[in-house]
Amino acid sequence: MGERKKETSSMLVIYSALFLILTFVVSFSAARELQSQTKEQTRSPNRFGSSLVFPVQGDVYPNGYACDAQLRIFYLILEMNYAIELLGIPRFFYATIYIGNPPKRYYLDIDTGSNLTWVQCAAGPRAKLLKAPNNPYKPNNNALFCKDPLCAFVDQPNNFPCEAPNDQCDYEVHYADYGSSLGVLVRDSFTLKLTNGSTFKPTLAFGCGYNQEFSGQFPSPYVDGVLGLANGKSSLVSQLLGFGLTQNVIGHCFGGQGKGFLFFGDDILPSGLVWAPRVPNSLNYYMAGPVDLLSGGKTSVAKGLYVVFDSGSTYTYLNPQAYQATLTLASCMFIILKQITVKTALLKKPLSPVKDGNLPICWKGVKPFRSIDAVKSNFSPLALSFTNTKNVAFLLPPESYLVITSHGNVCLGILDGADAHLGSLNIIGDISMQDKLVVYDNERERIGWTSYNCN
């Protein structure tokens, strides 16, 4: 993130103040609207329902690309049990978490596809750290030992297994994007502001990562670590259950313009949520299915798929058979420079193929596209239709599977799972969850969603 230049003009200060006041009014109205739409409310004695304003700032292109020349300030009003500052930047969304005493700020990649939360850690002079926006966490003799019950729920490295109860509890986690973190479990206080205005400082376990590696085809996320939100015992939400302050429910809303919010708890859920049962025994993943992939609401592309909702994945991935079927959708092909120009049920109007960055399937128009709106009429909508649940479908309009690049080309944001070594796994990534409120209800073993103005 680029440094902000100091402004000395008094007129600019006045305009900025007016902008913030107007933004607050708009955001307060948004909170009122969310409250009026509330349909499901928990009558728990531990209900913490109130409003909270978070200032968020970031450098954002119009479609999620970084732009050092632009700085936008906006406010989010969140109605939920816990509220966490959220900002969307290129390729991922991250939350701002405060750890330690005094609290220090860390930007963590929101990942519903993994359990462990970890931050980069200055554990010694040989620590191998990635570039990050904040200084690494400094441990203070707060490592967990192997005898700690939580240690049994993390993956331990082969080189540092637990051999004695008083050994330190090391962890190692690997991700499908070829990133990894090696470190030790520690405990420290987290500063969480409840939406009723009070502050809660639980002591929670997380990873102190002293060795991070990344070798994927896309750049590594510019964050301080990962916020693991899967349903395993080591996740922060699972640990928070022990304090009795929230239900085991997580929700997020990622806006197509880089804004959004994240919440824990089920005090307020909006009306219109569509629910599908979570697949039992799915290894803490948020898996649902079976689903049929449809094009245009009618044409069957692939059948009997099981999908994982994974906010840690930027793009949507299909298993090789389903992916090839999606490309075959766009047949009527001719070959130009060993590339395929497609036109058919998926692509309703012909566009010329082009190579653009790391995404394999891209097209260009007569002139550069400035937004998805300029090209989405060329493409058909997709849908994941749940075969065992009546009238339930996860809709994928063109803006949920297309990307506009910095060159003004349009690329397919659905990738081949074989390239990420996912086997038969199908993943719904951030691109397909944009402008939707997605809820993971672990209390009732279900996943819900609805279209929502996350911006």
C-alpha positions as CSV (number, residue, x, y, z in Angstrom):
1,M,0.0,0.0,0.0
2,G,1.4,3.3,-1.0
3,E,2.0,6.0,1.6
4,R,-0.5,8.8,1.9
5,K,0.7,12.2,1.1
6,K,0.1,14.9,3.8
7,E,-2.5,17.4,2.7
8,T,-1.9,21.0,3.8
9,S,-4.7,22.8,2.0
10,S,-7.4,24.0,4.3
11,M,-10.0,23.7,1.6
12,L,-9.1,20.0,1.1
13,V,-9.4,19.4,4.8
14,I,-12.9,21.0,4.8
15,Y,-14.0,18.9,1.7
16,S,-12.6,15.8,3.4
17,A,-14.6,16.5,6.6
18,L,-17.8,17.0,4.6
19,F,-17.2,13.8,2.7
20,L,-16.7,11.8,5.9
21,I,-19.9,13.3,7.4
22,L,-21.9,12.5,4.3
23,T,-20.4,9.0,4.2
24,F,-21.3,8.4,7.8
25,V,-24.9,9.4,7.1
26,V,-25.2,7.1,4.1
27,S,-23.6,4.2,6.1
28,F,-25.9,4.8,9.0
29,S,-28.9,4.6,6.6
30,A,-27.4,1.3,5.2
31,A,-27.3,-0.1,8.7
32,R,-30.9,0.9,9.3
33,E,-31.8,-0.8,6.0
34,L,-30.0,-4.0,7.1
35,Q,-31.8,-4.0,10.4
36,S,-35.2,-3.6,8.7
37,Q,-34.5,-6.6,6.5
38,T,-33.7,-8.8,9.5
39,K,-35.7,-12.0,9.4
40,E,-34.0,-14.5,11.7
41,Q,-32.9,-13.4,15.2
42,T,-31.6,-15.6,17.9
43,R,-33.1,-15.3,21.4
44,S,-29.9,-16.2,23.1
45,P,-29.3,-14.5,26.5
46,N,-25.9,-13.6,25.1
47,R,-27.2,-11.5,22.3
48,F,-25.0,-8.6,21.3
49,G,-26.8,-6.6,18.6
50,S,-25.8,-3.0,17.9
51,S,-24.1,-0.9,15.2
52,L,-20.5,-0.2,14.7
53,V,-18.7,2.1,12.2
54,F,-15.3,1.0,10.8
55,P,-13.2,3.4,8.7
56,V,-11.6,1.5,5.8
57,Q,-9.1,2.9,3.2
58,G,-7.4,1.4,0.3
59,D,-5.9,1.8,-3.2
60,V,-8.5,0.2,-5.5
61,Y,-9.0,0.1,-9.3
62,P,-12.6,-0.2,-10.4
63,N,-12.7,-4.0,-10.7
64,G,-10.3,-4.9,-7.9
65,Y,-6.9,-3.9,-9.4
66,A,-4.4,-2.0,-7.3
67,C,-3.9,1.6,-8.2
68,D,-1.4,3.7,-6.2
69,A,-2.9,6.9,-7.7
70,Q,-6.3,6.5,-6.1
71,L,-7.2,6.6,-2.4
72,R,-10.8,6.0,-1.4
73,I,-12.2,6.3,2.1
74,F,-15.4,4.7,3.0
75,Y,-17.3,3.6,6.1
76,L,-19.0,0.2,6.8
77,I,-21.9,-0.1,9.2
78,L,-22.0,-3.7,10.4
79,E,-24.8,-5.3,12.3
80,M,-23.5,-8.6,13.8
81,N,-22.2,-10.2,16.9
82,Y,-18.6,-9.4,16.2
83,A,-17.4,-6.8,13.7
84,I,-14.0,-6.9,11.9
85,E,-12.6,-4.2,9.6
86,L,-12.6,-5.5,6.1
87,L,-11.0,-4.3,2.9
88,G,-10.8,-5.9,-0.5
89,I,-7.7,-5.5,-2.6
90,P,-6.4,-7.4,-5.7
91,R,-7.0,-11.1,-5.7
92,F,-8.2,-11.5,-2.1
93,F,-10.1,-10.0,0.8
94,Y,-8.5,-9.4,4.1
95,A,-9.7,-8.5,7.6
96,T,-7.8,-6.3,10.1
97,I,-7.2,-8.2,13.4
98,Y,-5.6,-6.7,16.5
99,I,-3.3,-9.1,18.5
100,G,-1.2,-8.6,21.6
101,N,-1.0,-6.2,24.5
102,P,-0.8,-3.4,23.5
103,P,-2.8,-4.5,20.4
104,K,-1.0,-4.4,17.1
105,R,-2.7,-4.5,13.7
106,Y,-2.4,-7.4,11.2
107,Y,-4.0,-7.9,7.8
108,L,-5.2,-11.5,7.5
109,D,-6.4,-13.2,4.3
110,I,-10.0,-14.5,5.0
111,D,-9.9,-18.2,4.3
112,T,-13.0,-20.4,4.9
113,G,-11.0,-23.3,3.3
114,S,-8.5,-23.7,6.2
115,N,-8.7,-23.9,10.0
116,L,-5.5,-22.4,11.4
117,T,-5.1,-18.6,11.8
118,W,-1.4,-17.6,11.6
119,V,0.6,-14.4,11.3
120,Q,4.2,-13.9,10.2
121,C,6.5,-14.0,13.1
122,A,9.9,-12.6,14.0
123,A,10.9,-15.7,15.8
124,G,14.7,-15.4,15.1
125,P,17.3,-14.0,12.7
126,R,16.7,-16.9,10.3
127,A,13.0,-16.4,10.0
128,K,11.9,-16.6,6.3
129,L,9.1,-14.0,5.8
130,L,7.2,-12.8,2.8
131,K,6.7,-9.1,2.0
132,A,3.9,-7.9,4.2
133,P,2.2,-4.6,5.1
134,N,2.9,-4.7,8.8
135,N,5.8,-5.6,11.1
136,P,5.9,-9.3,12.0
137,Y,4.5,-10.5,15.3
138,K,7.0,-10.9,18.1
139,P,6.4,-13.9,20.5
140,N,7.0,-13.5,24.2
141,N,7.6,-17.0,25.7
142,N,4.0,-17.8,24.9
143,A,4.4,-21.0,22.8
144,L,2.1,-23.9,23.3
145,F,3.5,-27.3,24.4
146,C,2.6,-30.6,22.8
147,K,0.6,-31.5,25.8
148,D,-1.9,-28.7,25.1
149,P,-5.1,-30.3,23.8
150,L,-5.3,-27.9,20.9
151,C,-2.0,-29.2,19.5
152,A,-3.7,-32.4,18.4
153,F,-5.8,-30.5,15.9
154,V,-3.0,-29.0,13.8
155,D,-0.8,-30.6,11.2
156,Q,2.7,-31.1,12.6
157,P,5.8,-30.9,10.4
158,N,7.7,-34.1,9.7
159,N,11.0,-32.5,10.9
160,F,9.5,-31.3,14.2
161,P,7.0,-33.8,15.5
162,C,5.8,-33.9,19.0
163,E,8.0,-36.4,20.8
164,A,7.6,-35.2,24.4
165,P,4.7,-33.4,26.3
166,N,6.9,-30.4,26.9
167,D,8.1,-30.0,23.4
168,Q,6.8,-26.9,21.6
169,C,3.8,-27.4,19.4
170,D,4.9,-26.8,15.8
171,Y,2.6,-26.7,12.8
172,E,2.9,-26.8,9.0
173,V,0.2,-25.9,6.6
174,H,0.1,-26.1,2.8
175,Y,-2.2,-24.3,0.4
176,A,-3.4,-25.2,-3.1
177,D,-1.8,-22.0,-4.5
178,Y,1.6,-23.4,-3.6
179,G,2.0,-21.3,-0.5
180,S,2.9,-22.7,2.9
181,S,3.6,-21.7,6.5
182,L,5.8,-23.4,9.1
183,G,5.8,-22.2,12.7
184,V,4.8,-22.7,16.3
185,L,1.5,-22.4,18.1
186,V,1.3,-19.4,20.5
187,R,-1.4,-17.8,22.7
188,D,-2.1,-14.1,23.0
189,S,-4.9,-11.7,23.5
190,F,-7.2,-10.6,20.6
191,T,-9.0,-7.2,20.8
192,L,-12.5,-7.7,19.5
193,K,-15.0,-4.9,19.6
194,L,-18.6,-6.1,20.1
195,T,-21.3,-4.2,18.2
196,N,-22.8,-3.0,21.5
197,G,-19.7,-0.9,22.0
198,S,-17.9,-3.1,24.5
199,T,-14.5,-4.6,24.0
200,F,-13.7,-8.3,24.5
201,K,-10.1,-9.5,24.8
202,P,-10.0,-13.3,24.8
203,T,-6.7,-15.2,24.8
204,L,-6.7,-17.4,21.7
205,A,-4.2,-19.8,20.0
206,F,-2.8,-19.1,16.6
207,G,0.2,-19.8,14.5
208,C,3.5,-17.8,14.8
209,G,4.8,-18.4,11.2
210,Y,8.6,-18.2,11.0
211,N,9.0,-19.8,7.6
212,Q,6.7,-18.8,4.7
213,E,7.1,-19.9,1.1
214,F,5.2,-19.2,-2.0
215,S,5.8,-20.5,-5.6
216,G,2.4,-20.1,-7.3
217,Q,1.8,-18.7,-10.7
218,F,0.0,-15.7,-9.2
219,P,1.8,-13.2,-6.9
220,S,1.6,-14.0,-3.2
221,P,-1.1,-12.1,-1.3
222,Y,0.3,-8.9,0.3
223,V,-1.0,-9.7,3.9
224,D,0.5,-10.6,7.3
225,G,-1.1,-14.0,7.5
226,V,-4.2,-16.1,7.1
227,L,-7.5,-16.0,9.1
228,G,-8.6,-19.6,9.0
229,L,-12.4,-19.9,9.3
230,A,-13.1,-23.6,8.5
231,N,-14.9,-25.6,11.1
232,G,-11.9,-27.3,12.7
233,K,-11.1,-27.2,16.5
234,S,-8.1,-24.9,15.9
235,S,-10.1,-22.1,14.2
236,L,-10.6,-18.9,16.0
237,V,-14.4,-19.2,15.8
238,S,-14.3,-22.7,17.3
239,Q,-12.2,-21.3,20.2
240,L,-14.6,-18.4,20.7
241,L,-17.4,-20.9,21.3
242,G,-15.8,-21.7,24.6
243,F,-16.6,-18.2,25.8
244,G,-20.3,-18.6,25.1
245,L,-20.6,-15.2,23.4
246,T,-21.6,-16.3,19.9
247,Q,-23.1,-19.1,17.8
248,N,-20.9,-21.1,15.4
249,V,-22.0,-19.1,12.4
250,I,-19.8,-17.1,10.0
251,G,-20.8,-14.8,7.2
252,H,-19.1,-12.6,4.6
253,C,-20.0,-10.2,1.9
254,F,-17.4,-9.4,-0.7
255,G,-18.3,-6.5,-3.0
256,G,-17.3,-6.3,-6.6
257,Q,-15.7,-2.9,-6.0
258,G,-13.5,-4.1,-3.1
259,K,-15.7,-3.3,-0.1
260,G,-17.5,-5.7,2.2
261,F,-17.8,-7.1,5.7
262,L,-17.3,-10.2,7.8
263,F,-19.3,-11.4,10.8
264,F,-19.4,-14.1,13.5
265,G,-22.7,-15.1,15.0
266,D,-26.4,-15.4,14.0
267,D,-28.1,-12.5,15.7
268,I,-29.0,-10.9,12.5
269,L,-29.5,-12.7,9.2
270,P,-31.2,-10.9,6.3
271,S,-34.3,-12.2,4.6
272,G,-34.1,-14.1,1.3
273,L,-31.3,-16.5,2.2
274,V,-31.3,-19.7,0.2
275,W,-30.0,-22.7,2.2
276,A,-28.4,-26.0,1.1
277,P,-27.3,-28.7,3.6
278,R,-23.7,-29.1,4.2
279,V,-22.2,-32.5,3.2
280,P,-21.6,-34.5,6.4
281,N,-18.1,-35.6,7.3
282,S,-16.5,-33.3,4.8
283,L,-13.3,-32.8,6.8
284,N,-14.2,-29.3,8.1
285,Y,-14.7,-28.0,4.6
286,Y,-17.8,-26.1,3.7
287,M,-18.9,-28.6,1.1
288,A,-22.4,-28.9,-0.5
289,G,-24.0,-30.9,-3.3
290,P,-24.5,-32.7,-5.5
291,V,-25.1,-30.0,-8.0
292,D,-25.6,-29.9,-11.8
293,L,-23.8,-27.1,-13.7
294,L,-26.2,-25.5,-16.1
295,S,-25.7,-22.8,-18.8
296,G,-28.5,-20.4,-19.6
297,G,-30.7,-22.2,-17.1
298,K,-31.2,-25.1,-19.4
299,T,-28.1,-26.7,-21.0
300,S,-26.4,-29.2,-18.7
301,V,-22.7,-28.8,-18.6
302,A,-21.7,-31.3,-15.8
303,K,-23.6,-33.4,-13.3
304,G,-23.2,-34.7,-9.8
305,L,-20.6,-32.2,-8.6
306,Y,-19.7,-31.5,-5.0
307,V,-18.5,-27.9,-4.4
308,V,-16.5,-26.3,-1.6
309,F,-17.1,-22.7,-0.6
310,D,-13.6,-21.4,-0.2
311,S,-13.0,-17.6,0.4
312,G,-9.2,-18.3,0.4
313,S,-9.4,-19.1,-3.3
314,T,-9.5,-16.1,-5.7
315,Y,-10.9,-18.0,-8.6
316,T,-13.4,-20.9,-9.1
317,Y,-12.0,-24.3,-10.0
318,L,-13.8,-27.2,-11.6
319,N,-12.5,-30.8,-11.8
320,P,-10.9,-31.6,-15.2
321,Q,-14.0,-33.2,-16.7
322,A,-16.3,-30.4,-15.7
323,Y,-13.8,-27.8,-16.8
324,Q,-13.4,-29.3,-20.2
325,A,-17.1,-29.6,-20.5
326,T,-17.3,-25.8,-19.8
327,L,-14.8,-25.1,-22.5
328,T,-16.6,-27.4,-24.9
329,L,-19.7,-25.3,-24.3
330,A,-17.9,-22.7,-26.3
331,S,-17.3,-24.9,-29.3
332,C,-17.9,-23.5,-32.9
333,M,-14.2,-23.0,-32.7
334,F,-11.5,-22.1,-35.1
335,I,-7.8,-22.0,-34.4
336,I,-5.7,-18.8,-34.6
337,L,-2.1,-18.9,-33.4
338,K,-2.9,-22.2,-31.6
339,Q,-5.6,-20.5,-29.5
340,I,-9.3,-21.2,-29.7
341,T,-11.8,-18.5,-30.4
342,V,-15.1,-19.5,-28.9
343,K,-18.7,-18.7,-29.7
344,T,-21.8,-20.7,-28.5
345,A,-23.9,-21.2,-25.5
346,L,-21.3,-19.7,-23.1
347,L,-20.1,-16.9,-25.5
348,K,-23.0,-15.5,-27.3
349,K,-21.0,-13.1,-29.5
350,P,-17.6,-13.8,-31.0
351,L,-14.5,-12.2,-29.5
352,S,-10.9,-12.6,-30.5
353,P,-8.6,-14.7,-28.2
354,V,-5.6,-13.0,-26.6
355,K,-2.9,-13.9,-24.1
356,D,-3.1,-11.8,-21.0
357,G,-1.2,-12.6,-17.8
358,N,-1.6,-15.9,-16.0
359,L,-5.2,-16.6,-16.8
360,P,-5.4,-19.2,-19.7
361,I,-8.6,-18.1,-21.5
362,C,-8.9,-14.5,-22.4
363,W,-10.6,-12.4,-25.2
364,K,-10.3,-8.9,-26.5
365,G,-12.8,-6.7,-28.1
366,V,-12.6,-4.0,-30.8
367,K,-11.5,-1.7,-28.1
368,P,-10.5,-2.3,-24.4
369,F,-13.4,-3.1,-22.0
370,R,-13.6,-0.8,-19.1
371,S,-15.8,-2.9,-16.9
372,I,-17.7,-6.2,-16.8
373,D,-20.9,-4.3,-17.6
374,A,-19.4,-3.6,-21.1
375,V,-19.0,-7.2,-22.0
376,K,-21.3,-9.3,-19.8
377,S,-24.1,-9.3,-22.5
378,N,-21.8,-11.4,-24.6
379,F,-21.9,-14.3,-22.1
380,S,-24.6,-16.6,-20.8
381,P,-25.3,-17.0,-17.1
382,L,-24.3,-20.3,-15.3
383,A,-25.9,-21.9,-12.3
384,L,-25.1,-24.7,-9.8
385,S,-28.5,-26.4,-9.3
386,F,-28.8,-28.6,-6.2
387,T,-30.4,-31.8,-7.2
388,N,-31.4,-33.0,-3.7
389,T,-32.9,-29.7,-2.6
390,K,-35.9,-28.3,-4.4
391,N,-35.6,-25.0,-6.1
392,V,-32.1,-24.2,-4.8
393,A,-29.4,-22.9,-7.1
394,F,-26.2,-20.9,-6.7
395,L,-26.4,-18.4,-9.6
396,L,-23.3,-17.4,-11.6
397,P,-24.0,-14.4,-13.8
398,P,-21.2,-13.4,-16.1
399,E,-19.8,-11.0,-13.6
400,S,-19.3,-14.0,-11.2
401,Y,-16.9,-15.8,-13.5
402,L,-15.3,-13.1,-15.7
403,V,-12.4,-10.8,-15.0
404,I,-11.5,-7.5,-16.7
405,T,-7.7,-7.2,-16.9
406,S,-5.6,-4.0,-16.7
407,H,-5.3,-4.3,-20.5
408,G,-9.0,-4.1,-21.0
409,N,-9.4,-7.8,-22.0
410,V,-11.9,-10.2,-20.5
411,C,-10.7,-13.5,-19.0
412,L,-12.5,-16.6,-17.8
413,G,-12.2,-16.8,-14.0
414,I,-13.0,-20.5,-13.9
415,L,-9.9,-22.6,-13.9
416,D,-8.9,-26.2,-14.2
417,G,-8.6,-27.9,-10.8
418,A,-5.9,-30.2,-12.2
419,D,-3.5,-27.2,-12.4
420,A,-3.9,-26.7,-8.7
421,H,-3.7,-30.4,-7.9
422,L,-7.3,-30.4,-6.5
423,G,-8.2,-33.8,-7.9
424,S,-12.0,-34.2,-8.2
425,L,-12.6,-31.2,-5.9
426,N,-14.6,-28.2,-7.2
427,I,-14.1,-24.9,-5.5
428,I,-16.3,-21.8,-5.4
429,G,-13.9,-18.9,-5.0
430,D,-14.1,-15.2,-4.3
431,I,-14.9,-14.3,-7.9
432,S,-18.2,-16.3,-7.8
433,M,-19.1,-15.1,-4.3
434,Q,-18.8,-11.4,-5.1
435,D,-22.0,-9.3,-4.3
436,K,-23.4,-12.2,-2.3
437,L,-23.9,-12.6,1.4
438,V,-22.6,-16.1,2.2
439,V,-23.4,-17.7,5.5
440,Y,-21.8,-20.8,7.0
441,D,-24.2,-22.1,9.7
442,N,-22.2,-24.7,11.6
443,E,-25.0,-24.9,14.2
444,R,-27.5,-26.3,11.7
445,E,-24.9,-27.8,9.2
446,R,-26.0,-25.7,6.3
447,I,-24.7,-23.0,3.9
448,G,-26.8,-20.0,2.8
449,W,-26.5,-17.2,0.3
450,T,-28.4,-14.3,-1.2
451,S,-27.5,-11.5,-3.6
452,Y,-26.5,-8.4,-1.6
453,N,-25.1,-4.9,-2.1
454,C,-21.8,-5.6,-0.3
455,N,-20.5,-2.2,-1.4
